[in-house]
Amino acid sequence: MNHQAHIHIDASGLLCPMPLLRLKQAVAGAKPGDVISITVTDEHAELDFATWCERFGHALTKTEDDGAVMVFCVTVVTRSETPDPNKGVR
């Protein structure tokens, strides 16, 4: 049976890099298929999350944006937290 967790992080009021660090901690304790939602007020969080998710293979969707508060959902796709140090090296 596949059990997915829904984890919520409130990172409102935190500035870079704290929202991303909170997300990384949550992903480290999650399983593939788990969904993590994170509430942020840092306007740069979207770029940070998008870049990090792309690099580590997680799926990112924005679910809410009222101009001051944004909520993102990250679906954990992989457990790998360490990129291949040779990836992209010629």
PyMOL Python script that loads the backbone (N, CA, C, O; Angstrom):
from pymol import cmd

cmd.read_pdbstr("""\
ATOM      1  N   MET A   1       0.847  -1.174   0.000  1.00  0.00           N
ATOM      2  CA  MET A   1       0.000   0.000   0.000  1.00  0.00           C
ATOM      3  C   MET A   1       0.895   1.240   0.000  1.00  0.00           C
ATOM      4  O   MET A   1       1.890   1.287   0.723  1.00  0.00           O
ATOM      5  N   ASN A   2       0.548   2.236  -0.802  1.00  0.00           N
ATOM      6  CA  ASN A   2       1.343   3.457  -0.913  1.00  0.00           C
ATOM      7  C   ASN A   2       0.735   4.539  -0.031  1.00  0.00           C
ATOM      8  O   ASN A   2      -0.384   4.991  -0.275  1.00  0.00           O
ATOM      9  N   HIS A   3       1.469   4.948   0.986  1.00  0.00           N
ATOM     10  CA  HIS A   3       1.013   6.016   1.862  1.00  0.00           C
ATOM     11  C   HIS A   3       1.829   7.262   1.577  1.00  0.00           C
ATOM     12  O   HIS A   3       3.055   7.254   1.683  1.00  0.00           O
ATOM     13  N   GLN A   4       1.143   8.327   1.215  1.00  0.00           N
ATOM     14  CA  GLN A   4       1.810   9.587   0.976  1.00  0.00           C
ATOM     15  C   GLN A   4       1.552  10.511   2.154  1.00  0.00           C
ATOM     16  O   GLN A   4       0.449  10.564   2.697  1.00  0.00           O
ATOM     17  N   ALA A   5       2.583  11.230   2.532  1.00  0.00           N
ATOM     18  CA  ALA A   5       2.449  12.197   3.613  1.00  0.00           C
ATOM     19  C   ALA A   5       2.258  13.574   3.015  1.00  0.00           C
ATOM     20  O   ALA A   5       2.779  13.872   1.940  1.00  0.00           O
ATOM     21  N   HIS A   6       1.520  14.403   3.704  1.00  0.00           N
ATOM     22  CA  HIS A   6       1.445  15.802   3.327  1.00  0.00           C
ATOM     23  C   HIS A   6       2.011  16.579   4.503  1.00  0.00           C
ATOM     24  O   HIS A   6       1.450  16.593   5.598  1.00  0.00           O
ATOM     25  N   ILE A   7       3.130  17.220   4.245  1.00  0.00           N
ATOM     26  CA  ILE A   7       3.861  17.945   5.274  1.00  0.00           C
ATOM     27  C   ILE A   7       3.723  19.434   4.970  1.00  0.00           C
ATOM     28  O   ILE A   7       3.861  19.846   3.818  1.00  0.00           O
ATOM     29  N   HIS A   8       3.452  20.242   5.991  1.00  0.00           N
ATOM     30  CA  HIS A   8       3.376  21.688   5.763  1.00  0.00           C
ATOM     31  C   HIS A   8       4.453  22.407   6.576  1.00  0.00           C
ATOM     32  O   HIS A   8       4.674  22.114   7.751  1.00  0.00           O
ATOM     33  N   ILE A   9       5.107  23.348   5.918  1.00  0.00           N
ATOM     34  CA  ILE A   9       6.131  24.175   6.552  1.00  0.00           C
ATOM     35  C   ILE A   9       5.671  25.624   6.444  1.00  0.00           C
ATOM     36  O   ILE A   9       5.295  26.080   5.364  1.00  0.00           O
ATOM     37  N   ASP A  10       5.699  26.340   7.550  1.00  0.00           N
ATOM     38  CA  ASP A  10       5.405  27.768   7.519  1.00  0.00           C
ATOM     39  C   ASP A  10       6.734  28.516   7.633  1.00  0.00           C
ATOM     40  O   ASP A  10       7.314  28.616   8.714  1.00  0.00           O
ATOM     41  N   ALA A  11       7.203  29.038   6.500  1.00  0.00           N
ATOM     42  CA  ALA A  11       8.445  29.799   6.475  1.00  0.00           C
ATOM     43  C   ALA A  11       8.159  31.283   6.264  1.00  0.00           C
ATOM     44  O   ALA A  11       9.017  32.025   5.787  1.00  0.00           O
ATOM     45  N   SER A  12       6.965  31.704   6.616  1.00  0.00           N
ATOM     46  CA  SER A  12       6.594  33.118   6.499  1.00  0.00           C
ATOM     47  C   SER A  12       7.526  33.964   7.360  1.00  0.00           C
ATOM     48  O   SER A  12       7.842  33.609   8.496  1.00  0.00           O
ATOM     49  N   GLY A  13       7.953  35.076   6.801  1.00  0.00           N
ATOM     50  CA  GLY A  13       8.817  35.995   7.539  1.00  0.00           C
ATOM     51  C   GLY A  13      10.295  35.635   7.482  1.00  0.00           C
ATOM     52  O   GLY A  13      11.136  36.411   7.935  1.00  0.00           O
ATOM     53  N   LEU A  14      10.621  34.474   6.935  1.00  0.00           N
ATOM     54  CA  LEU A  14      12.026  34.070   6.825  1.00  0.00           C
ATOM     55  C   LEU A  14      12.587  34.506   5.482  1.00  0.00           C
ATOM     56  O   LEU A  14      11.904  34.444   4.460  1.00  0.00           O
ATOM     57  N   LEU A  15      13.834  34.946   5.496  1.00  0.00           N
ATOM     58  CA  LEU A  15      14.505  35.362   4.264  1.00  0.00           C
ATOM     59  C   LEU A  15      15.509  34.307   3.828  1.00  0.00           C
ATOM     60  O   LEU A  15      15.916  33.452   4.615  1.00  0.00           O
ATOM     61  N   CYS A  16      15.896  34.381   2.569  1.00  0.00           N
ATOM     62  CA  CYS A  16      16.867  33.484   1.971  1.00  0.00           C
ATOM     63  C   CYS A  16      18.116  33.430   2.847  1.00  0.00           C
ATOM     64  O   CYS A  16      18.620  34.473   3.265  1.00  0.00           O
ATOM     65  N   PRO A  17      18.608  32.266   3.123  1.00  0.00           N
ATOM     66  CA  PRO A  17      18.321  30.946   2.575  1.00  0.00           C
ATOM     67  C   PRO A  17      17.401  30.095   3.452  1.00  0.00           C
ATOM     68  O   PRO A  17      17.241  28.905   3.181  1.00  0.00           O
ATOM     69  N   MET A  18      16.799  30.661   4.485  1.00  0.00           N
ATOM     70  CA  MET A  18      16.049  29.867   5.452  1.00  0.00           C
ATOM     71  C   MET A  18      14.872  29.086   4.873  1.00  0.00           C
ATOM     72  O   MET A  18      14.709  27.922   5.240  1.00  0.00           O
ATOM     73  N   PRO A  19      14.029  29.655   3.980  1.00  0.00           N
ATOM     74  CA  PRO A  19      12.944  28.835   3.440  1.00  0.00           C
ATOM     75  C   PRO A  19      13.464  27.597   2.699  1.00  0.00           C
ATOM     76  O   PRO A  19      12.902  26.509   2.828  1.00  0.00           O
ATOM     77  N   LEU A  20      14.534  27.771   1.928  1.00  0.00           N
ATOM     78  CA  LEU A  20      15.103  26.632   1.208  1.00  0.00           C
ATOM     79  C   LEU A  20      15.699  25.614   2.173  1.00  0.00           C
ATOM     80  O   LEU A  20      15.562  24.409   1.958  1.00  0.00           O
ATOM     81  N   LEU A  21      16.346  26.070   3.214  1.00  0.00           N
ATOM     82  CA  LEU A  21      16.899  25.140   4.197  1.00  0.00           C
ATOM     83  C   LEU A  21      15.800  24.347   4.882  1.00  0.00           C
ATOM     84  O   LEU A  21      15.957  23.150   5.123  1.00  0.00           O
ATOM     85  N   ARG A  22      14.694  24.997   5.198  1.00  0.00           N
ATOM     86  CA  ARG A  22      13.557  24.292   5.812  1.00  0.00           C
ATOM     87  C   ARG A  22      12.986  23.251   4.855  1.00  0.00           C
ATOM     88  O   ARG A  22      12.634  22.146   5.268  1.00  0.00           O
ATOM     89  N   LEU A  23      12.896  23.607   3.575  1.00  0.00           N
ATOM     90  CA  LEU A  23      12.405  22.657   2.577  1.00  0.00           C
ATOM     91  C   LEU A  23      13.348  21.469   2.461  1.00  0.00           C
ATOM     92  O   LEU A  23      12.898  20.323   2.423  1.00  0.00           O
ATOM     93  N   LYS A  24      14.653  21.730   2.405  1.00  0.00           N
ATOM     94  CA  LYS A  24      15.638  20.647   2.306  1.00  0.00           C
ATOM     95  C   LYS A  24      15.537  19.692   3.483  1.00  0.00           C
ATOM     96  O   LYS A  24      15.633  18.478   3.303  1.00  0.00           O
ATOM     97  N   GLN A  25      15.344  20.225   4.692  1.00  0.00           N
ATOM     98  CA  GLN A  25      15.202  19.373   5.877  1.00  0.00           C
ATOM     99  C   GLN A  25      13.971  18.486   5.761  1.00  0.00           C
ATOM    100  O   GLN A  25      14.022  17.304   6.100  1.00  0.00           O
ATOM    101  N   ALA A  26      12.882  19.042   5.290  1.00  0.00           N
ATOM    102  CA  ALA A  26      11.649  18.268   5.150  1.00  0.00           C
ATOM    103  C   ALA A  26      11.808  17.178   4.103  1.00  0.00           C
ATOM    104  O   ALA A  26      11.360  16.050   4.311  1.00  0.00           O
ATOM    105  N   VAL A  27      12.437  17.496   2.986  1.00  0.00           N
ATOM    106  CA  VAL A  27      12.641  16.506   1.920  1.00  0.00           C
ATOM    107  C   VAL A  27      13.545  15.384   2.412  1.00  0.00           C
ATOM    108  O   VAL A  27      13.328  14.219   2.077  1.00  0.00           O
ATOM    109  N   ALA A  28      14.556  15.724   3.205  1.00  0.00           N
ATOM    110  CA  ALA A  28      15.480  14.702   3.710  1.00  0.00           C
ATOM    111  C   ALA A  28      14.753  13.661   4.550  1.00  0.00           C
ATOM    112  O   ALA A  28      15.183  12.509   4.605  1.00  0.00           O
ATOM    113  N   GLY A  29      13.665  14.040   5.202  1.00  0.00           N
ATOM    114  CA  GLY A  29      12.918  13.099   6.027  1.00  0.00           C
ATOM    115  C   GLY A  29      11.707  12.511   5.330  1.00  0.00           C
ATOM    116  O   GLY A  29      10.954  11.751   5.939  1.00  0.00           O
ATOM    117  N   ALA A  30      11.508  12.846   4.070  1.00  0.00           N
ATOM    118  CA  ALA A  30      10.327  12.395   3.335  1.00  0.00           C
ATOM    119  C   ALA A  30      10.653  11.189   2.454  1.00  0.00           C
ATOM    120  O   ALA A  30      11.813  10.835   2.243  1.00  0.00           O
ATOM    121  N   LYS A  31       9.593  10.582   1.954  1.00  0.00           N
ATOM    122  CA  LYS A  31       9.715   9.442   1.033  1.00  0.00           C
ATOM    123  C   LYS A  31       9.248   9.882  -0.345  1.00  0.00           C
ATOM    124  O   LYS A  31       8.475  10.833  -0.461  1.00  0.00           O
ATOM    125  N   PRO A  32       9.709   9.197  -1.400  1.00  0.00           N
ATOM    126  CA  PRO A  32       9.203   9.518  -2.734  1.00  0.00           C
ATOM    127  C   PRO A  32       7.672   9.462  -2.748  1.00  0.00           C
ATOM    128  O   PRO A  32       7.072   8.529  -2.215  1.00  0.00           O
ATOM    129  N   GLY A  33       7.056  10.460  -3.356  1.00  0.00           N
ATOM    130  CA  GLY A  33       5.606  10.545  -3.416  1.00  0.00           C
ATOM    131  C   GLY A  33       5.018  11.458  -2.362  1.00  0.00           C
ATOM    132  O   GLY A  33       3.883  11.912  -2.508  1.00  0.00           O
ATOM    133  N   ASP A  34       5.767  11.741  -1.293  1.00  0.00           N
ATOM    134  CA  ASP A  34       5.278  12.666  -0.269  1.00  0.00           C
ATOM    135  C   ASP A  34       5.168  14.071  -0.863  1.00  0.00           C
ATOM    136  O   ASP A  34       5.941  14.442  -1.746  1.00  0.00           O
ATOM    137  N   VAL A  35       4.216  14.835  -0.377  1.00  0.00           N
ATOM    138  CA  VAL A  35       4.017  16.200  -0.837  1.00  0.00           C
ATOM    139  C   VAL A  35       4.290  17.141   0.331  1.00  0.00           C
ATOM    140  O   VAL A  35       3.753  16.972   1.426  1.00  0.00           O
ATOM    141  N   ILE A  36       5.123  18.120   0.076  1.00  0.00           N
ATOM    142  CA  ILE A  36       5.478  19.113   1.090  1.00  0.00           C
ATOM    143  C   ILE A  36       4.964  20.458   0.600  1.00  0.00           C
ATOM    144  O   ILE A  36       5.296  20.890  -0.504  1.00  0.00           O
ATOM    145  N   SER A  37       4.156  21.117   1.418  1.00  0.00           N
ATOM    146  CA  SER A  37       3.738  22.480   1.074  1.00  0.00           C
ATOM    147  C   SER A  37       4.508  23.430   1.983  1.00  0.00           C
ATOM    148  O   SER A  37       4.746  23.145   3.156  1.00  0.00           O
ATOM    149  N   ILE A  38       4.886  24.553   1.415  1.00  0.00           N
ATOM    150  CA  ILE A  38       5.659  25.530   2.179  1.00  0.00           C
ATOM    151  C   ILE A  38       5.106  26.924   1.901  1.00  0.00           C
ATOM    152  O   ILE A  38       4.965  27.334   0.749  1.00  0.00           O
ATOM    153  N   THR A  39       4.801  27.633   2.963  1.00  0.00           N
ATOM    154  CA  THR A  39       4.294  28.993   2.880  1.00  0.00           C
ATOM    155  C   THR A  39       5.466  29.949   3.085  1.00  0.00           C
ATOM    156  O   THR A  39       6.211  29.837   4.058  1.00  0.00           O
ATOM    157  N   VAL A  40       5.617  30.893   2.150  1.00  0.00           N
ATOM    158  CA  VAL A  40       6.743  31.824   2.205  1.00  0.00           C
ATOM    159  C   VAL A  40       6.282  33.248   1.924  1.00  0.00           C
ATOM    160  O   VAL A  40       5.248  33.475   1.296  1.00  0.00           O
ATOM    161  N   THR A  41       7.072  34.197   2.402  1.00  0.00           N
ATOM    162  CA  THR A  41       6.865  35.604   2.075  1.00  0.00           C
ATOM    163  C   THR A  41       8.077  36.180   1.346  1.00  0.00           C
ATOM    164  O   THR A  41       8.027  37.308   0.854  1.00  0.00           O
ATOM    165  N   ASP A  42       9.159  35.417   1.273  1.00  0.00           N
ATOM    166  CA  ASP A  42      10.384  35.850   0.590  1.00  0.00           C
ATOM    167  C   ASP A  42      10.149  35.803  -0.917  1.00  0.00           C
ATOM    168  O   ASP A  42       9.908  34.736  -1.480  1.00  0.00           O
ATOM    169  N   GLU A  43      10.219  36.960  -1.564  1.00  0.00           N
ATOM    170  CA  GLU A  43       9.933  37.038  -2.999  1.00  0.00           C
ATOM    171  C   GLU A  43      10.921  36.260  -3.866  1.00  0.00           C
ATOM    172  O   GLU A  43      10.634  35.986  -5.032  1.00  0.00           O
ATOM    173  N   HIS A  44      12.072  35.904  -3.316  1.00  0.00           N
ATOM    174  CA  HIS A  44      13.065  35.161  -4.091  1.00  0.00           C
ATOM    175  C   HIS A  44      12.930  33.646  -3.926  1.00  0.00           C
ATOM    176  O   HIS A  44      13.651  32.887  -4.574  1.00  0.00           O
ATOM    177  N   ALA A  45      12.034  33.212  -3.084  1.00  0.00           N
ATOM    178  CA  ALA A  45      11.894  31.782  -2.797  1.00  0.00           C
ATOM    179  C   ALA A  45      11.528  30.978  -4.045  1.00  0.00           C
ATOM    180  O   ALA A  45      12.006  29.857  -4.218  1.00  0.00           O
ATOM    181  N   GLU A  46      10.691  31.534  -4.907  1.00  0.00           N
ATOM    182  CA  GLU A  46      10.264  30.781  -6.084  1.00  0.00           C
ATOM    183  C   GLU A  46      11.457  30.358  -6.939  1.00  0.00           C
ATOM    184  O   GLU A  46      11.547  29.202  -7.353  1.00  0.00           O
ATOM    185  N   LEU A  47      12.356  31.273  -7.198  1.00  0.00           N
ATOM    186  CA  LEU A  47      13.541  30.945  -7.996  1.00  0.00           C
ATOM    187  C   LEU A  47      14.418  29.937  -7.266  1.00  0.00           C
ATOM    188  O   LEU A  47      14.913  28.989  -7.875  1.00  0.00           O
ATOM    189  N   ASP A  48      14.614  30.133  -5.963  1.00  0.00           N
ATOM    190  CA  ASP A  48      15.421  29.197  -5.173  1.00  0.00           C
ATOM    191  C   ASP A  48      14.826  27.796  -5.233  1.00  0.00           C
ATOM    192  O   ASP A  48      15.542  26.825  -5.481  1.00  0.00           O
ATOM    193  N   PHE A  49      13.513  27.687  -5.005  1.00  0.00           N
ATOM    194  CA  PHE A  49      12.853  26.379  -5.006  1.00  0.00           C
ATOM    195  C   PHE A  49      12.908  25.737  -6.385  1.00  0.00           C
ATOM    196  O   PHE A  49      13.185  24.543  -6.506  1.00  0.00           O
ATOM    197  N   ALA A  50      12.645  26.527  -7.427  1.00  0.00           N
ATOM    198  CA  ALA A  50      12.636  25.981  -8.791  1.00  0.00           C
ATOM    199  C   ALA A  50      14.007  25.439  -9.169  1.00  0.00           C
ATOM    200  O   ALA A  50      14.115  24.349  -9.730  1.00  0.00           O
ATOM    201  N   THR A  51      15.040  26.187  -8.866  1.00  0.00           N
ATOM    202  CA  THR A  51      16.402  25.753  -9.195  1.00  0.00           C
ATOM    203  C   THR A  51      16.773  24.502  -8.421  1.00  0.00           C
ATOM    204  O   THR A  51      17.333  23.563  -8.987  1.00  0.00           O
ATOM    205  N   TRP A  52      16.464  24.481  -7.132  1.00  0.00           N
ATOM    206  CA  TRP A  52      16.811  23.344  -6.291  1.00  0.00           C
ATOM    207  C   TRP A  52      16.032  22.099  -6.708  1.00  0.00           C
ATOM    208  O   TRP A  52      16.605  21.014  -6.797  1.00  0.00           O
ATOM    209  N   CYS A  53      14.735  22.244  -6.962  1.00  0.00           N
ATOM    210  CA  CYS A  53      13.919  21.088  -7.367  1.00  0.00           C
ATOM    211  C   CYS A  53      14.389  20.522  -8.699  1.00  0.00           C
ATOM    212  O   CYS A  53      14.458  19.306  -8.874  1.00  0.00           O
ATOM    213  N   GLU A  54      14.708  21.397  -9.625  1.00  0.00           N
ATOM    214  CA  GLU A  54      15.204  20.929 -10.922  1.00  0.00           C
ATOM    215  C   GLU A  54      16.513  20.163 -10.752  1.00  0.00           C
ATOM    216  O   GLU A  54      16.715  19.120 -11.375  1.00  0.00           O
ATOM    217  N   ARG A  55      17.376  20.671  -9.931  1.00  0.00           N
ATOM    218  CA  ARG A  55      18.681  20.038  -9.730  1.00  0.00           C
ATOM    219  C   ARG A  55      18.574  18.668  -9.069  1.00  0.00           C
ATOM    220  O   ARG A  55      19.335  17.756  -9.392  1.00  0.00           O
ATOM    221  N   PHE A  56      17.622  18.524  -8.137  1.00  0.00           N
ATOM    222  CA  PHE A  56      17.520  17.279  -7.391  1.00  0.00           C
ATOM    223  C   PHE A  56      16.359  16.393  -7.811  1.00  0.00           C
ATOM    224  O   PHE A  56      16.135  15.343  -7.208  1.00  0.00           O
ATOM    225  N   GLY A  57      15.616  16.800  -8.837  1.00  0.00           N
ATOM    226  CA  GLY A  57      14.609  15.926  -9.422  1.00  0.00           C
ATOM    227  C   GLY A  57      13.254  15.908  -8.744  1.00  0.00           C
ATOM    228  O   GLY A  57      12.507  14.940  -8.891  1.00  0.00           O
ATOM    229  N   HIS A  58      12.917  16.955  -8.004  1.00  0.00           N
ATOM    230  CA  HIS A  58      11.612  17.017  -7.364  1.00  0.00           C
ATOM    231  C   HIS A  58      10.671  17.869  -8.210  1.00  0.00           C
ATOM    232  O   HIS A  58      11.118  18.700  -9.001  1.00  0.00           O
ATOM    233  N   ALA A  59       9.359  17.657  -8.040  1.00  0.00           N
ATOM    234  CA  ALA A  59       8.368  18.402  -8.820  1.00  0.00           C
ATOM    235  C   ALA A  59       7.839  19.565  -7.988  1.00  0.00           C
ATOM    236  O   ALA A  59       7.413  19.377  -6.848  1.00  0.00           O
ATOM    237  N   LEU A  60       7.869  20.774  -8.563  1.00  0.00           N
ATOM    238  CA  LEU A  60       7.436  21.985  -7.864  1.00  0.00           C
ATOM    239  C   LEU A  60       6.215  22.577  -8.546  1.00  0.00           C
ATOM    240  O   LEU A  60       6.185  22.733  -9.767  1.00  0.00           O
ATOM    241  N   THR A  61       5.203  22.908  -7.739  1.00  0.00           N
ATOM    242  CA  THR A  61       4.049  23.626  -8.256  1.00  0.00           C
ATOM    243  C   THR A  61       3.716  24.756  -7.283  1.00  0.00           C
ATOM    244  O   THR A  61       3.830  24.601  -6.068  1.00  0.00           O
ATOM    245  N   LYS A  62       3.308  25.876  -7.834  1.00  0.00           N
ATOM    246  CA  LYS A  62       2.850  26.985  -6.986  1.00  0.00           C
ATOM    247  C   LYS A  62       1.346  26.813  -6.862  1.00  0.00           C
ATOM    248  O   LYS A  62       0.646  26.657  -7.862  1.00  0.00           O
ATOM    249  N   THR A  63       0.859  26.841  -5.643  1.00  0.00           N
ATOM    250  CA  THR A  63      -0.561  26.629  -5.455  1.00  0.00           C
ATOM    251  C   THR A  63      -1.303  27.896  -5.074  1.00  0.00           C
ATOM    252  O   THR A  63      -2.523  27.979  -5.220  1.00  0.00           O
ATOM    253  N   GLU A  64      -0.564  28.885  -4.583  1.00  0.00           N
ATOM    254  CA  GLU A  64      -1.225  30.098  -4.127  1.00  0.00           C
ATOM    255  C   GLU A  64      -0.249  31.272  -4.192  1.00  0.00           C
ATOM    256  O   GLU A  64       0.942  31.121  -3.922  1.00  0.00           O
ATOM    257  N   ASP A  65      -0.769  32.432  -4.551  1.00  0.00           N
ATOM    258  CA  ASP A  65       0.056  33.640  -4.559  1.00  0.00           C
ATOM    259  C   ASP A  65      -0.883  34.832  -4.458  1.00  0.00           C
ATOM    260  O   ASP A  65      -1.579  35.167  -5.417  1.00  0.00           O
ATOM    261  N   ASP A  66      -0.900  35.464  -3.301  1.00  0.00           N
ATOM    262  CA  ASP A  66      -1.773  36.634  -3.138  1.00  0.00           C
ATOM    263  C   ASP A  66      -0.969  37.931  -3.199  1.00  0.00           C
ATOM    264  O   ASP A  66      -1.473  38.997  -2.843  1.00  0.00           O
ATOM    265  N   GLY A  67       0.277  37.838  -3.649  1.00  0.00           N
ATOM    266  CA  GLY A  67       1.127  39.016  -3.753  1.00  0.00           C
ATOM    267  C   GLY A  67       2.042  39.198  -2.566  1.00  0.00           C
ATOM    268  O   GLY A  67       3.133  39.750  -2.707  1.00  0.00           O
ATOM    269  N   ALA A  68       1.623  38.745  -1.403  1.00  0.00           N
ATOM    270  CA  ALA A  68       2.456  38.864  -0.198  1.00  0.00           C
ATOM    271  C   ALA A  68       2.873  37.494   0.315  1.00  0.00           C
ATOM    272  O   ALA A  68       3.986  37.314   0.809  1.00  0.00           O
ATOM    273  N   VAL A  69       1.975  36.541   0.192  1.00  0.00           N
ATOM    274  CA  VAL A  69       2.238  35.188   0.682  1.00  0.00           C
ATOM    275  C   VAL A  69       2.108  34.216  -0.484  1.00  0.00           C
ATOM    276  O   VAL A  69       1.149  34.277  -1.253  1.00  0.00           O
ATOM    277  N   MET A  70       3.085  33.318  -0.606  1.00  0.00           N
ATOM    278  CA  MET A  70       3.054  32.297  -1.647  1.00  0.00           C
ATOM    279  C   MET A  70       3.087  30.927  -0.977  1.00  0.00           C
ATOM    280  O   MET A  70       3.733  30.734   0.053  1.00  0.00           O
ATOM    281  N   VAL A  71       2.380  29.990  -1.581  1.00  0.00           N
ATOM    282  CA  VAL A  71       2.412  28.612  -1.112  1.00  0.00           C
ATOM    283  C   VAL A  71       2.851  27.752  -2.284  1.00  0.00           C
ATOM    284  O   VAL A  71       2.276  27.816  -3.370  1.00  0.00           O
ATOM    285  N   PHE A  72       3.881  26.946  -2.046  1.00  0.00           N
ATOM    286  CA  PHE A  72       4.395  26.035  -3.058  1.00  0.00           C
ATOM    287  C   PHE A  72       4.215  24.615  -2.562  1.00  0.00           C
ATOM    288  O   PHE A  72       4.234  24.356  -1.359  1.00  0.00           O
ATOM    289  N   CYS A  73       4.040  23.700  -3.499  1.00  0.00           N
ATOM    290  CA  CYS A  73       4.015  22.278  -3.160  1.00  0.00           C
ATOM    291  C   CYS A  73       5.163  21.601  -3.890  1.00  0.00           C
ATOM    292  O   CYS A  73       5.405  21.843  -5.073  1.00  0.00           O
ATOM    293  N   VAL A  74       5.852  20.759  -3.162  1.00  0.00           N
ATOM    294  CA  VAL A  74       6.947  19.981  -3.729  1.00  0.00           C
ATOM    295  C   VAL A  74       6.592  18.513  -3.565  1.00  0.00           C
ATOM    296  O   VAL A  74       6.352  18.045  -2.452  1.00  0.00           O
ATOM    297  N   THR A  75       6.560  17.792  -4.675  1.00  0.00           N
ATOM    298  CA  THR A  75       6.370  16.350  -4.624  1.00  0.00           C
ATOM    299  C   THR A  75       7.746  15.727  -4.659  1.00  0.00           C
ATOM    300  O   THR A  75       8.518  15.947  -5.592  1.00  0.00           O
ATOM    301  N   VAL A  76       8.050  14.947  -3.636  1.00  0.00           N
ATOM    302  CA  VAL A  76       9.354  14.313  -3.531  1.00  0.00           C
ATOM    303  C   VAL A  76       9.397  13.175  -4.545  1.00  0.00           C
ATOM    304  O   VAL A  76       8.591  12.246  -4.486  1.00  0.00           O
ATOM    305  N   VAL A  77      10.339  13.257  -5.468  1.00  0.00           N
ATOM    306  CA  VAL A  77      10.447  12.270  -6.531  1.00  0.00           C
ATOM    307  C   VAL A  77      11.568  11.289  -6.254  1.00  0.00           C
ATOM    308  O   VAL A  77      11.476  10.115  -6.613  1.00  0.00           O
ATOM    309  N   THR A  78      12.618  11.763  -5.621  1.00  0.00           N
ATOM    310  CA  THR A  78      13.794  10.928  -5.390  1.00  0.00           C
ATOM    311  C   THR A  78      14.345  11.196  -4.001  1.00  0.00           C
ATOM    312  O   THR A  78      14.086  12.251  -3.422  1.00  0.00           O
ATOM    313  N   ARG A  79      15.093  10.260  -3.467  1.00  0.00           N
ATOM    314  CA  ARG A  79      15.716  10.439  -2.155  1.00  0.00           C
ATOM    315  C   ARG A  79      17.115  11.025  -2.278  1.00  0.00           C
ATOM    316  O   ARG A  79      17.717  11.401  -1.272  1.00  0.00           O
ATOM    317  N   SER A  80      17.630  11.107  -3.473  1.00  0.00           N
ATOM    318  CA  SER A  80      19.007  11.562  -3.654  1.00  0.00           C
ATOM    319  C   SER A  80      19.152  13.030  -3.283  1.00  0.00           C
ATOM    320  O   SER A  80      18.514  13.894  -3.886  1.00  0.00           O
ATOM    321  N   GLU A  81      19.977  13.308  -2.306  1.00  0.00           N
ATOM    322  CA  GLU A  81      20.241  14.679  -1.892  1.00  0.00           C
ATOM    323  C   GLU A  81      21.618  15.141  -2.330  1.00  0.00           C
ATOM    324  O   GLU A  81      21.941  16.324  -2.219  1.00  0.00           O
ATOM    325  N   THR A  82      22.424  14.229  -2.822  1.00  0.00           N
ATOM    326  CA  THR A  82      23.785  14.568  -3.200  1.00  0.00           C
ATOM    327  C   THR A  82      23.939  14.464  -4.701  1.00  0.00           C
ATOM    328  O   THR A  82      23.834  13.369  -5.255  1.00  0.00           O
ATOM    329  N   PRO A  83      24.188  15.584  -5.379  1.00  0.00           N
ATOM    330  CA  PRO A  83      24.352  15.520  -6.829  1.00  0.00           C
ATOM    331  C   PRO A  83      25.643  14.781  -7.185  1.00  0.00           C
ATOM    332  O   PRO A  83      26.600  14.745  -6.411  1.00  0.00           O
ATOM    333  N   ASP A  84      25.636  14.204  -8.367  1.00  0.00           N
ATOM    334  CA  ASP A  84      26.824  13.541  -8.881  1.00  0.00           C
ATOM    335  C   ASP A  84      27.886  14.608  -9.121  1.00  0.00           C
ATOM    336  O   ASP A  84      27.667  15.506  -9.934  1.00  0.00           O
ATOM    337  N   PRO A  85      29.026  14.541  -8.444  1.00  0.00           N
ATOM    338  CA  PRO A  85      30.042  15.587  -8.598  1.00  0.00           C
ATOM    339  C   PRO A  85      30.632  15.639 -10.003  1.00  0.00           C
ATOM    340  O   PRO A  85      31.229  16.645 -10.385  1.00  0.00           O
ATOM    341  N   ASN A  86      30.472  14.564 -10.774  1.00  0.00           N
ATOM    342  CA  ASN A  86      31.016  14.520 -12.132  1.00  0.00           C
ATOM    343  C   ASN A  86      29.993  14.926 -13.188  1.00  0.00           C
ATOM    344  O   ASN A  86      30.329  15.049 -14.366  1.00  0.00           O
ATOM    345  N   LYS A  87      28.743  15.136 -12.768  1.00  0.00           N
ATOM    346  CA  LYS A  87      27.707  15.509 -13.713  1.00  0.00           C
ATOM    347  C   LYS A  87      28.010  16.890 -14.288  1.00  0.00           C
ATOM    348  O   LYS A  87      28.200  17.858 -13.551  1.00  0.00           O
ATOM    349  N   GLY A  88      28.050  16.959 -15.582  1.00  0.00           N
ATOM    350  CA  GLY A  88      28.302  18.228 -16.247  1.00  0.00           C
ATOM    351  C   GLY A  88      29.775  18.563 -16.387  1.00  0.00           C
ATOM    352  O   GLY A  88      30.121  19.597 -16.958  1.00  0.00           O
ATOM    353  N   VAL A  89      30.661  17.692 -15.866  1.00  0.00           N
ATOM    354  CA  VAL A  89      32.101  17.915 -15.971  1.00  0.00           C
ATOM    355  C   VAL A  89      32.604  17.215 -17.221  1.00  0.00           C
ATOM    356  O   VAL A  89      32.288  16.050 -17.461  1.00  0.00           O
ATOM    357  N   ARG A  90      33.371  17.917 -17.999  1.00  0.00           N
ATOM    358  CA  ARG A  90      33.914  17.307 -19.221  1.00  0.00           C
ATOM    359  C   ARG A  90      35.363  16.959 -19.045  1.00  0.00           C
ATOM    360  O   ARG A  90      35.989  16.437 -19.967  1.00  0.00           O
TER     361      ARG A  90
END
""", "prot")
cmd.dss("prot")
cmd.show_as("cartoon", "prot")
cmd.util.cbc("prot")
cmd.orient("prot")
